[in-house]
Amino acid sequence: MINSNAAQRSTPLVLLFFVILLVLLPAAGKAYVTDHVVLVIIDGLRYSEGLGDVTHAQVPQMASLAEQGALVGNFQNDGATYTSRAIPAIWCGAWTDINTFSDPDCDGSSNNTTELPTVFEYYRKQLSRPADDCVYTLKALCPWKASLDPDYGMDYWPRYHSVGSTDIDVWHETEQVISDLAPHFLLMYLADVDSRGHSGNWEDYLNAISIADSLVGELWNTLQADTTYAGKTTMLVTNDHGRHDYNFQGHGDDCMGCRHIQLLAIGPDIHSGLVSEIPRTIPDIAPTIGELLGFITEDATGTAMQELLDPTAGTESHEGAITPSFISLERLYPTPFNSELNIEYELVNSHQASISIFNLQGMQVWASDVSSNGAGVHALKWNGRDQNQNELPSGIFIVQLSNQSLSQSQKVILLK
């Protein structure tokens, strides 16, 4: 079967566009202090026993982290509320079809693979990262694999560390991975809460939640005690699904207990003490990781949770310190545009800054020095012409705001 997504990406125009994006956009992530991201997925934790419980009886560690960082109060699984579909949606930033293949890592037995590329593949390929820098820890089993997409695929899978039979075993392996490999992107998957829920023993289920909570707390403390990670790491903690409102043993339907899950974020670029009620769903996780680390989740349908992010949060102000040179492309509109594009941008000081327009061949067609505007939110207009006021053809262009140390880029479409 031909992968239509891959076929579309294979057109010369889109391939060329993608190459230009790789040149221009990775620097956008440099607006953030974060250079490590740790994602924790706790399988099957119902919100009412997690951060939805006002007493936080089972999750004191996560409650404390949420107070220091940010919590999405209306975070949901908006698709299939079972693991085999929800986990891939987290990986891909979209609800994806699942394919099967003969997995050589599992003695040739049939295993699942996603049709769409995953966050691991985007990260490794676009940023040229080795497998040791992208690690996935989980229990000893044959883990579902990332995609076989022809543009990404097996060469860009994460390094799987599948060990032990309990969440505690997974934590010990994760701790070792942090010490030995110090990956910039790490996913720890904890499965015991779901399995204890399916067992039907309420006390076992609650105990598994308490253990998962303590492991999340220990993970964060470990990261903050490690100079490689301290002050440079954002951690996201979420679930794939919840559980039935009427029976904690199961899940898989449309009930709110199955859909309402948690997302907390903590790190140097996360608003502290924020409780956001903007509705978000699990496909938004991968684009948020891409935003922080500086890569594009090409086929994602979710969007980065910008409301959680504060690029100035990790910049401390000290007497005599250099003023941070934060920049931000705030808004480009309309797009597509015909005769005039409005460009809104923000500077925090009067350091040298410019706005440049590039075509898909990587040629700068227009530029404007905006240094004299000083700190604040500003706007300028581009008329769709080059520096000599010659008309440009319809197409995709890249708008780049940059200063001496940072740059941010966005694409726009000119239609004549």
Residue pairs with C-beta under 8 A, 6 or more apart in sequence:
3 115
3 149
3 150
5 115
5 116
5 149
5 299
6 149
6 150
6 151
8 14
9 15
9 18
9 151
9 298
10 151
13 360
13 396
16 360
16 361
17 360
17 396
17 411
18 298
20 358
20 360
20 361
20 362
20 398
21 296
21 398
21 409
21 411
22 126
23 362
24 358
24 398
24 400
24 407
24 409
25 294
25 295
25 296
25 409
26 126
26 127
26 294
26 295
27 294
27 402
27 406
27 407
27 408
27 409
28 294
28 407
28 408
28 409
29 291
29 292
29 293
29 294
29 295
30 294
30 405
30 406
30 407
31 311
31 326
31 327
31 328
31 406
31 408
32 268
32 269
32 291
32 292
32 309
32 311
32 314
33 231
33 232
33 268
33 269
33 311
33 313
33 314
33 315
34 232
34 233
34 234
34 267
34 268
34 269
34 292
34 293
34 314
35 184
35 232
35 233
35 293
36 183
36 184
36 185
36 186
36 223
36 228
36 229
36 232
36 233
36 234
37 184
37 185
37 186
37 233
37 234
37 235
37 236
37 289
37 292
37 293
38 186
38 187
38 188
38 219
38 223
38 233
38 234
38 235
38 236
39 90
39 186
39 187
39 188
39 235
39 236
39 237
39 238
39 285
39 289
40 187
40 188
40 189
40 190
40 216
40 219
40 235
40 236
40 237
40 238
41 87
41 90
41 187
41 188
41 189
41 190
41 238
41 239
41 240
42 190
42 193
42 212
42 216
42 237
42 238
42 239
43 83
43 189
43 190
43 191
43 192
43 193
43 194
43 195
43 239
43 240
43 241
44 83
44 193
44 194
44 195
44 197
44 198
44 239
44 240
44 241
44 242
44 243
44 251
45 193
45 194
45 209
45 212
45 239
45 242
45 261
45 262
46 52
46 197
46 242
46 243
46 248
46 257
47 242
47 257
47 260
47 261
47 262
48 242
48 257
49 58
49 59
49 205
49 206
49 209
50 58
50 59
50 62
50 209
50 239
50 262
51 59
51 62
51 63
51 66
51 71
51 262
51 264
52 260
52 262
53 59
56 62
56 63
58 206
58 209
58 210
58 213
59 209
59 210
59 213
60 213
61 213
61 214
61 216
61 217
61 220
62 213
62 216
62 217
62 237
62 262
62 264
64 217
65 216
65 217
65 220
65 235
65 237
65 264
65 266
66 264
66 266
67 273
68 266
68 272
68 273
69 264
69 265
69 266
69 267
69 270
69 271
69 272
69 274
70 264
70 265
70 266
70 270
70 271
70 272
70 273
70 274
70 275
70 276
70 308
71 262
71 263
71 264
71 265
71 274
71 275
71 276
72 262
72 263
72 264
72 276
72 278
72 280
72 305
72 308
73 275
73 276
73 277
74 260
74 277
74 278
74 279
74 280
75 238
75 260
75 261
75 262
75 263
75 280
75 281
75 282
76 259
76 260
76 261
76 279
76 280
76 281
76 282
77 86
77 89
77 239
77 240
77 241
77 242
77 258
77 259
77 261
77 281
77 282
78 259
78 281
78 282
78 283
79 85
79 86
79 89
79 95
79 281
79 282
80 86
80 95
80 252
81 241
81 242
81 251
81 252
81 253
81 254
81 258
81 259
82 241
82 251
82 252
83 194
83 240
83 241
84 98
84 112
84 144
85 95
85 98
86 240
86 241
86 282
87 144
87 189
87 240
88 96
88 98
88 112
88 114
88 118
88 144
89 95
89 96
89 282
89 283
90 238
90 240
90 282
90 283
90 285
90 286
91 114
91 118
91 119
91 120
91 146
91 286
92 114
92 116
92 117
92 118
92 119
92 147
92 283
92 286
92 297
92 299
92 300
93 119
93 283
93 284
93 285
93 286
93 287
93 290
93 297
93 299
93 300
93 301
93 302
94 116
94 283
94 299
94 300
94 301
94 302
95 283
95 301
96 114
96 115
96 116
97 114
97 115
97 116
98 112
98 113
98 114
98 115
99 112
99 113
99 114
99 115
99 148
100 110
100 111
100 112
100 113
101 110
101 111
101 113
101 145
101 148
102 108
102 109
102 110
102 111
103 109
103 110
103 111
103 142
103 145
105 111
105 142
105 145
105 160
106 142
109 142
111 142
111 144
111 145
112 144
112 145
113 144
113 145
113 146
113 147
113 148
114 144
114 145
114 146
114 147
115 147
115 149
116 147
116 149
116 299
117 146
117 147
117 149
117 151
117 152
117 153
117 298
117 299
118 146
118 147
118 152
118 286
119 185
119 285
119 286
119 289
119 290
119 297
120 134
120 136
120 146
120 156
120 157
120 158
120 185
121 146
121 147
121 149
121 152
121 153
121 156
121 157
122 152
122 286
122 290
122 295
122 296
122 297
122 298
123 129
123 134
123 185
123 289
123 290
123 293
123 295
124 130
124 131
124 133
124 134
124 156
124 157
124 158
125 152
125 155
125 156
126 295
126 296
127 293
127 294
127 295
129 184
129 185
131 157
131 158
131 159
132 159
132 181
132 183
133 181
133 183
133 184
133 185
134 158
134 159
134 183
134 184
134 185
134 186
135 158
135 159
135 160
135 161
135 177
135 181
135 183
135 185
135 186
135 187
136 143
136 158
136 159
136 160
136 161
136 186
136 187
136 189
137 161
137 162
137 163
137 170
137 173
137 174
137 177
137 186
137 187
137 188
137 189
138 160
138 161
138 162
138 170
138 188
138 189
138 191
139 162
139 163
139 164
139 165
139 166
139 167
139 169
139 170
139 189
139 191
140 162
140 163
140 164
140 165
140 169
141 162
142 162
143 160
143 162
145 154
145 157
146 152
146 153
146 154
146 156
146 157
146 158
147 153
148 154
158 185
158 187
159 181
159 183
161 173
161 174
161 177
163 169
163 170
163 173
164 170
164 172
164 173
166 192
167 190
167 191
167 192
167 208
167 211
167 212
167 215
168 211
168 215
170 188
170 189
170 190
171 188
171 190
171 215
171 218
171 219
174 186
174 188
174 219
175 222
177 183
177 186
178 186
178 222
178 223
178 226
178 229
179 226
182 226
182 228
182 229
184 293
185 289
185 293
188 219
190 212
190 215
192 208
192 211
192 212
193 205
193 208
193 209
193 212
195 208
196 204
196 205
196 207
196 208
197 205
197 208
197 243
197 248
197 249
198 249
198 250
199 205
199 249
200 249
202 248
205 248
216 237
219 235
220 235
220 266
223 229
223 230
223 233
223 235
224 230
224 231
231 268
231 314
232 268
233 267
233 268
234 265
234 266
234 267
234 268
234 269
234 270
234 292
235 265
235 266
235 267
236 263
236 264
236 265
236 285
236 288
236 289
237 262
237 263
237 264
237 265
238 261
238 262
238 263
238 264
238 282
238 285
239 261
239 262
240 261
240 282
241 251
241 252
241 258
241 259
241 261
242 251
242 257
242 258
242 259
242 260
242 261
243 249
243 250
243 251
243 257
243 258
244 250
244 251
244 253
244 255
244 257
244 258
245 255
245 256
245 257
245 258
246 255
246 257
251 257
251 258
252 258
261 282
263 280
263 285
265 288
265 305
265 308
267 314
268 313
268 314
269 292
269 309
269 310
269 311
269 313
269 314
270 308
270 309
270 310
270 313
271 307
271 308
271 309
271 310
271 313
272 313
274 307
274 308
276 305
276 307
276 308
278 305
278 307
280 305
281 302
282 302
283 300
283 301
283 302
284 302
284 303
284 304
284 305
285 302
286 297
286 300
286 302
287 297
287 300
287 302
287 303
287 304
288 304
288 305
288 308
288 309
289 297
290 296
290 297
290 300
290 304
291 304
291 306
291 309
292 309
311 326
311 328
312 324
312 326
312 348
315 324
315 326
323 348
323 349
324 348
324 349
325 348
325 349
325 351
325 403
325 404
325 405
325 406
326 346
326 347
326 348
326 406
327 345
327 346
327 347
327 348
327 353
327 401
327 402
327 403
327 406
327 407
327 408
328 345
328 346
328 401
328 408
329 343
329 344
329 345
329 399
329 401
329 408
329 409
329 410
330 344
330 345
330 346
330 377
331 342
331 343
331 344
332 341
332 342
332 343
332 344
332 399
332 410
332 412
333 341
333 342
334 341
334 342
335 341
335 412
335 413
336 412
336 413
336 414
336 415
337 384
337 412
337 413
337 414
337 415
338 384
338 414
338 415
338 416
339 383
339 384
340 381
340 382
340 383
340 384
341 381
341 382
341 383
341 384
341 399
341 412
341 414
342 379
342 381
343 355
343 379
343 380
343 381
343 382
343 399
344 377
344 378
344 379
345 355
345 370
345 377
345 378
345 379
345 380
345 401
346 376
346 377
346 378
347 353
347 370
347 373
347 374
347 375
347 376
347 378
347 403
348 375
349 374
349 375
350 371
350 372
350 373
350 374
350 375
351 371
351 403
351 404
352 369
352 371
352 403
352 404
353 369
353 370
353 371
353 373
353 401
353 402
353 403
354 367
354 368
354 369
354 370
354 371
354 401
354 402
354 403
355 367
355 368
355 370
355 380
355 399
355 400
355 401
356 364
356 366
356 367
356 368
356 399
356 400
356 402
357 364
357 365
357 366
357 367
357 382
357 397
357 398
357 399
357 400
358 364
358 365
358 397
358 398
358 400
359 365
359 392
359 395
359 397
359 398
360 395
360 396
360 397
360 398
365 386
365 387
365 392
365 397
366 382
366 385
366 386
366 387
367 387
368 380
370 378
370 380
370 401
382 399
383 389
384 391
384 392
384 414
384 416
385 391
385 392
386 392
391 416
392 414
393 414
393 416
394 413
394 414
394 415
394 416
395 413
395 414
396 411
396 412
396 413
396 414
397 411
397 412
397 413
397 414
398 409
398 410
398 411
398 412
399 409
399 410
399 411
399 412
400 407
400 408
400 409
401 407
401 408
401 409
402 408
